[in-house]
Structures are given as C-alpha cells and as structure tokens.
Amino acid sequence: MSSYVISLQAAALIPWHFPIPKVLFTHNVEALIWKRHCAVARISIVKAICWRRVLHYSHLAERRYLNLADHVLTVSDTDRDLFARTIDPAKLTVIPTGVDLDFFRP
C-alpha cells in the first residue's frame, strides 16, 4: 500500500477520499508565521491582510488538513505542541530538520 506525503500548501490538491494513508508534512505553523507578520506590520492594509491569512491558516487550511491526515510530521517540539491543541498528539511525529555543522564546515 502506498501513501501520499504532502505539504500544507499542496494539501488542497490531494484527493482526500482515496482510501490510502495520507501523511502531512508541516515545515511551519503557517498561522503562527502570519501572526508574527501582523505583530510587526505598521500599515493598516498590510495588518488586515495578515489577519486574513491568520484566519485562513488557523481555521481553514491547517485545522482542516491536520484533521484529515492520517499522520502529521512536524519539524520541532514547538510545532508539535501547537498542533496537539487541534489533533490527537498520537497522530504527530517530530522529525527535526537542520544542517550537520560538523560535516558541512566552510
């Protein structure tokens, strides 16, 4: 049996009704990134756009696809903890990303 491994940005393109496991790889908590943009935005229209993105990601995209996925991969404990507020923590696995600085030295 095969499965889909997808990112949040591509999640809308996946046929969620197919009877195979689907794994969602989240390299960011998009709603959190947009909240940070809102916090530093100085122009009202930019702030409004940021809040619209926060609502989109936190209430539509992230929440919807986190719940639809059979399993969710995160890149940090912080991301896992944020997503655990929305879905069963048993569906979450942390796979840290980074660079091996001992191997990749200038």
C-alpha positions as CSV (number, residue, x, y, z in Angstrom):
1,M,0.0,0.0,0.0
2,S,1.3,3.4,-0.9
3,S,0.6,6.7,0.7
4,Y,0.7,10.4,-0.1
5,V,3.2,12.6,1.7
6,I,2.2,16.2,1.2
7,S,2.9,19.7,2.5
8,L,0.2,22.0,3.7
9,Q,0.4,24.2,0.6
10,A,-0.3,21.2,-1.6
11,A,-3.0,19.7,0.6
12,A,-5.8,21.2,-1.3
13,L,-4.8,19.3,-4.4
14,I,-4.9,15.8,-2.8
15,P,-7.9,13.6,-3.3
16,W,-8.6,13.1,0.4
17,H,-11.3,10.5,-0.4
18,F,-8.8,8.0,-1.8
19,P,-8.6,5.0,0.6
20,I,-4.8,5.2,1.2
21,P,-2.9,6.7,4.2
22,K,-2.0,10.3,3.9
23,V,0.9,11.9,5.8
24,L,1.0,15.7,6.1
25,F,4.5,17.2,6.4
26,T,4.3,20.6,8.0
27,H,7.6,22.5,7.8
28,N,6.0,25.5,9.5
29,V,2.9,26.5,11.6
30,E,1.6,28.9,9.0
31,A,-0.9,30.6,11.3
32,L,1.9,31.4,13.7
33,I,4.1,32.9,11.0
34,W,1.2,35.2,9.9
35,K,0.5,36.2,13.5
36,R,4.2,37.3,13.7
37,H,3.8,39.3,10.4
38,C,0.7,41.0,12.0
39,A,2.6,41.9,15.1
40,V,5.2,43.9,13.1
41,A,3.0,45.3,10.3
42,R,2.7,49.1,10.5
43,I,0.3,49.8,7.6
44,S,-3.3,49.1,8.3
45,I,-4.0,47.3,5.0
46,V,-1.0,45.1,5.5
47,K,-2.1,44.2,9.0
48,A,-5.6,43.4,7.7
49,I,-4.2,41.1,5.0
50,C,-2.0,39.4,7.6
51,W,-5.0,38.8,9.9
52,R,-6.9,37.4,7.0
53,R,-4.1,34.9,6.4
54,V,-4.0,34.0,10.1
55,L,-7.7,33.2,10.0
56,H,-7.3,31.2,6.7
57,Y,-4.5,29.1,8.0
58,S,-5.6,28.6,11.6
59,H,-9.2,28.0,10.9
60,L,-9.4,26.6,7.4
61,A,-6.2,25.1,6.0
62,E,-4.2,23.9,9.0
63,R,-7.1,22.8,11.1
64,R,-8.9,21.1,8.2
65,Y,-5.9,19.2,6.8
66,L,-4.4,18.3,10.2
67,N,-7.7,16.5,10.9
68,L,-8.0,14.9,7.5
69,A,-4.4,13.5,7.6
70,D,-3.7,10.0,9.0
71,H,-0.4,11.3,10.4
72,V,1.3,14.6,10.7
73,L,5.1,15.3,10.7
74,T,6.4,18.4,12.3
75,V,10.0,19.8,12.5
76,S,10.0,20.9,16.1
77,D,8.5,20.1,19.5
78,T,7.1,23.6,19.5
79,D,5.2,22.9,16.3
80,R,4.0,19.6,17.6
81,D,2.7,21.2,20.8
82,L,0.8,23.8,18.8
83,F,-0.8,21.2,16.6
84,A,-1.6,19.0,19.6
85,R,-4.2,21.6,20.6
86,T,-6.1,20.7,17.4
87,I,-5.5,17.0,16.8
88,D,-4.7,13.9,18.8
89,P,-1.0,14.0,19.8
90,A,-0.6,10.4,18.8
91,K,-1.0,11.5,15.2
92,L,2.1,13.7,15.5
93,T,5.8,12.9,14.9
94,V,8.7,15.3,15.2
95,I,11.4,15.0,12.6
96,P,13.9,17.8,13.3
97,T,15.5,19.5,10.3
98,G,18.8,21.1,10.2
99,V,22.4,21.1,8.9
100,D,25.2,18.9,10.3
101,L,27.6,21.7,11.1
102,D,30.4,19.2,11.9
103,F,30.2,17.8,8.4
104,F,29.4,21.0,6.4
105,R,32.1,23.3,7.5
106,P,33.2,26.3,5.4
